[in-house]
Amino acid sequence: MKKRPVLSIFADGVRYDSIKYMPFVSSLNSVPLETVLGYSITCHPSMYTGVYPDKHKIAFHWVKGKKEKGPYTFLSYFPDFFPFSNPYVQAVASHFYAKFFLKKKASPFMGYGKLLNLPMKYWNHIDINEFKYWDEDNYINNEIKTIFELVRKNNYSHHISNMHKPNLGRLHSIKTVQPKGYDWVYYFIGESDHVSHEYTQHSDEGIAFLAKLDEFIKEEYSKFEKEYSTDGFDFYFWSDHGHIAIEKRIDLYEFFRNNGVNLKNVFHLVDSTTARFWPKNETQKAKIMEVMKKISEASLVEDYEYELLHLAKDSNLYGELFYYLEGGAVFLYTIHGFGNDVKSMHGYHPDATGNDGLFVSNRHIKYNKATLPDVFVSKIKSLGIDYEPTISLDGRNIVSR
């Protein structure tokens, strides 16, 4: 399989319709990219491996642990009253506990970190879902390989910038290279997501950032064009999801309390746009469902929908009851403490308006919509990598010359 030099640029959370703020990017071929139900932590494995979450099994940062006693078991014995019920105390306790006792247990992007708003009596039940960094060997397992592993295995000359701390994802911190001699150059830009959360993507600040991003892409593209000619290399620019301005904030704890249920007596995990529950019996399960039905913006993922959404039917990952909010709504007092001040959010159903990412190439795009697994397959085809895993890939090669 003939290989071509590849320039690939990822920008976290850029909506498809935001391409109008990027004149150079707009001049290339583009289609919307369908995301998955979840956050970047579940998007990245799909775009780096070519398979959906039902196969790579990376769903959330925090999940129900598979072991009887999780890494935070020691802290779960602290009493469930002030000061240990205070989220700030919880944040400090979990941060320093992770720093001193759990740091060497895993090396992923998110890692062990702060826990807020979840009663400490449940901390022994939870664990992280992702244990390695994206570019580590066997990030998923022996069957599913990432593009990073394949590039190394094939001894390709490559340059990857901005994917690690201390300057993780910042546009101005990217270390660029001249393309000559490289098979693959990859620039990782996470700042676009941060700007969108803080200001919204269609704000003056958001538009200004996208203009800078467009100039950066134009400059790096021009380097490859000068070195290899217009038709001598393949270019990919994509995002993993969109962004939706927040219109409603829901305090789930208060809502349950107003309906006669103390949510702190239920094992649960609340993220910005999703809520997962592990009820202790059928009576508690029925009561949770009764209360959640009163939130018009919340939908329960039914059994048949897991396959349609490419999600694993695994209660450790998604809970026995898994709810998501419609676009523009968020939960307050999440396990990350996230959501109180942000102006824009993602993590919605793939069909939510504004939740599409984008996929851009200098090659003809054969389909009207891209998927996260398509990103992986298209790139390895451009690179001429012959890869036939034992597990079937979900992505397609969606570009042609």
N, C-alpha and C positions, 0 to 999 in steps of 0.2 A: 504494500500500500504506500503510495507516494505521499511524502509529508511536505507541508508548507510551513513557513514561519507564521506564528500566530501571536497577535497582540490581543489580550483580553483584559477588559476593565470592568470591575464590579462596583456598583454604587448602591449601597443599602437603602431600600425603601423608596426609590424614585417611582412615582406614579407614571402610568403610560401617558396620560394627558399632559404631564409636565414637560413632555418633549417639545412643546411649543415655546418653551423658554430657552431652548438649546438649538440655535440655528444650524450649527455644524452637524450635530447629531441628527437633526431633522432632515438633513440632505441625504442621509443614508437610508437603507432599507430598514423598516421597523414594523413590529407587530406587538400587541399586548402579550404579556406573559401571565399565565394563570398560576396563582400561588396555591398553597395548601392551607388547611385550617390549622393555625398555630403561629408561632413566632419564628424569628430568624433561626432559633436553635433547631427547628425541624426543617427549615428551608435549606440551610447550608448542606446538610448531608445529601439531600436530593440533588442539588446542583453540582456536587462534587463526586457523586457515585452513579447517577443515572437511574436511581430507584426511588420509589415513593416511601413515605413513613411506614407503611405496612410491612416493608421489607427491612429497612434500616433500623427501625424501632427507636429512633431518637424523636421524642414527642415534646417534652417540656424540660425545663431546667430541673424542677423538683417533681418527683414522682413518688409513689408508694414503693418503698424498698422491698426487695425480694427476700431479704434476710429478716429473721425474727427481731433482731436488734440492729438498728441503723447506726450511722456514725455519730448522731447527736443524742444517743441514748442517755449518756451521763446527764445532759442538761434537762432531759425530760422528767427527771425526778424532782426538779425544783417546784415549789408550790405554785398553784395556779391563782395567785392573787398578787396585788401590788407589793413590791415593785416589779416582780417577774412577769406580770401581765402587761406591763407598759411596753409599747412597741420600741421605744428608744432603748430601754434596758435590754430588750430582746436582741436588738440590732447589735449593740455593743458586745453582749455575751456571745452571740453566734459568730460575730466577726473575729474576736480574739481566740475563741475556741478553735475555729477553723484555721486561723493563722498559725497557731502553735501546735495543734494536734492532727490536723487533716491535710495540711498543705502538700505533703509528700504522697498522699493517697491517690491523687489524680492530677492531670495536667490539661484539662479542657479549656475552651474559651471562657466559659462562665465559671466553672469550678465551684468549690464550696464557698459560701459567702453568707451575707446577712439574711436572717429570717425575721420577719415582722408579722404581727397580727394573728399568727397561728398559735393557739395555746401550747405552752411548752410540753404539756402532757402527751401531745401527739408527735413530738419531734423524733421520738424513737422509731416512728413508722416511716419516715421519709428518707430519701437519698437522692443524689443527683442522677440524671439519666445519661449524661455524657461524661466519659472518663478520660478521653484522650483529645488532643488538639487535632484540628482538621487535617494537618499535614503530617501527622505521625503515622508510622507503619501500623497496620491493623487498627486503624481508627474505628472501623465498624467491627470487622471480623476477618477471618481468612478467606471467606467467600466473596465479600464485597470490597472492592478496591476503589480508592479515590484516584482522581487525576494526578495528585501529587505522587502517589506510590507508583503509578504507571510511568510517569515521566522519569522518575529516578530509575526504575527498573530498566527502561530503554536507554538509559544513559544520555538523555537529552540535555542539551545546554539550556538552562532556564534561569530566569530572574523573577523573584517574587518580592514585592515590597508592600509594607504597611499592614501586614496581617498579624503582627505581634506587637506587644508592648515594647517600649514606652509610648510610642507615637501611633498606637493602633488606630488605623482608619482615617487619620487626619490628612486632608488634601495637601496642605503645605509641607507635610513631612515625607511625602513619597520620594524615594530615591530612584530617579529615572536612569535609564541606560540608553546608549546607542544600540540599535537593534542588531547590528552586524555580529554574526557569530552565535546568536541566540535562536533556539528553536521555538521557545515559548517565553513570553513576557507577560506577567500578571500583576496588575495594580489593584489593590484592595482599598476601597473608600467607604468607610463607615460613617463619616461625618454627615453625610446627607440625611441619614436617619435621625441623628441628634438634632440637626437644624430643624427638621420637620416636626419632631416632637415638641421642640421649644417654641417654634413660631408658626407652624403649619407651612406646607410646601408652597402654597399660593400667596404667601405673605411677601412683603418687600424683601425681608431677609432671606426667605426661601428662594425667591426668584434670583436674588443677587448671588446666592451660592451656586445655583444651577448654571448661571452665566459663567462663573469661574470654572466650574466643572466642565462645561462645554469647551472653554478655551484650552483647558488642560488636555482634554481628549483630542481636540484638533491638533495641538502641538505634537502629541505623541504619535498620532496617526500620520502626520506629515513626515515624521522621522522614518517610519516604516515605508511610506510611499516613496520617499527619496532613495532609500536603500534598495527596495525590491521592486519598484514600479507599482502602479495602481492595482494590477492584476497578479502581483507576485506574492501576496501574503493574504491571510484571512484575519478579519477583525471581528471581535465580539464585544459588545457592551450590553450589560443587562443589570437588572435589579431583581431582588427576590420577592418583593411584594410592593403594594402601594401604601398610601397614607390617607386617613380620613379625619377631617376636622371633628373634634368632640363637641357634641350638642347636649349630651345628657350624662350625668354622673350618678351612679347608684350605690348607696351604702347598703351592702347586702346584710351586714350585721344588724343595722337598724331596721331594715325591712323585715327580716325574720323576727326580730324582737317585737315589732308592731303586730306581727301575726302569731304571737304566742309561742315562739320557738327561740331558744337560746342556741345560736349557731355554734357557740363555743363548746357545746356538748356533742357536736357532730364532727367526725374526722373529715376535713375538707381542705381543699387548696384553691384559693382565689387568685387568679391572674387578672390582668387588665381587662380582658374581653371574654374570659372563660371562667367557669367554676366547675370543680370536680368534687364529687361527694362519695364517701364510702360509708353508707348507713350501717348501723350495727344490727338492725333487724328490719322486717317488712313494715312494721308500724312506723318506724322512723323514716324509712324510704318513702312511704306513702305521704307522710307529712311534708317531707322536703319537696316532693313533686307537687303537692297541693299549693305550697307557698310559691314555688318557682313559676307556676302557671299564672300567677297574678302579675308577674313582670312581663309586660307585653313585648319588651325588646329581647327577651330571652327565649331561646329554642333548645329543646333537648335533642341530642343526636340519637336518633332511633337506631335499633339494631341493624336494619337494612342499609342505613346510610354510611356505616363504617366502610363498607366495600366501595361505595360510590365516591367517598371522599379519600380513598386510599389510606385509611387509618387502620392500625392493628386493633382487633377486638381484644384488647388486653386491659383488664381493670386496674392493673398496677400502674399503667401509663395514663389512662383516661378516666379512671374512676368507675364506679358502678353506675353513676349518673353523671353525664357529661353535657354541660350547657355552654352555649356561646351567645354573645350579644350581637344584635344587628349593628351595621355600620354607624358610627357616630356616638355609640353609647359605651361607657366604661364603668367598671367597678372601682370603688374606692377601697382603701385599706387592704391592699393586696399583700401577698406573702413577700413581695419585693419592696413594699411601701411605695409602689409606682402608681401614678395615675391622678394624684391630687392636683398637680400643677401643670401637667403636660397639656398641650393644645391640640395635638393630633395623635392618632393611634393606628395600629395595624393589628393583625391577629384575628381578623374576621373571617367569615365564610368566604370561600373563593369567588362566589358570585356577587359579593357586596360591591356596590358602585364605588369606584375609586380604589379598590383593593388590588387591581391588576398591577403587576410590575411591567417592565418593558424588556424587549429583546431587539437588539440592533446589530446589523452586520453590513459589511461591504459586499457580501454575496447575496444572491437571490434567496429569499425566504419562501419556502414551498407551501407553508400553511398560514392560515389567518390568525393563528394563536400559537404561542410557544408554551412549553411547560418547563418546570425546573429540571426534570431529568433530561429534557432535550438539550439543555445547555451542555451537559457533560458529553453526551453522545456526539453532538455536532463538533465539539472541540477535539475529541480524540480522533475523529475521522479526519479533520483538518491536519492534525499532527501525524497522521498515518500510523496510529497505534492499533495494532491488531489485538483486540481484547474480547475474549469469549468466556465470560464467567459461567460458573455452574448455575447461578441464579439468573433468571431472565431479566434483562434491562427493560425499564419502562419508557426510556427516552427514545427519540427518533433523531436521525440526522436530518435536520430541517433546512439546511442550506444547500445550494448548488452553485456551480460556477457557470 
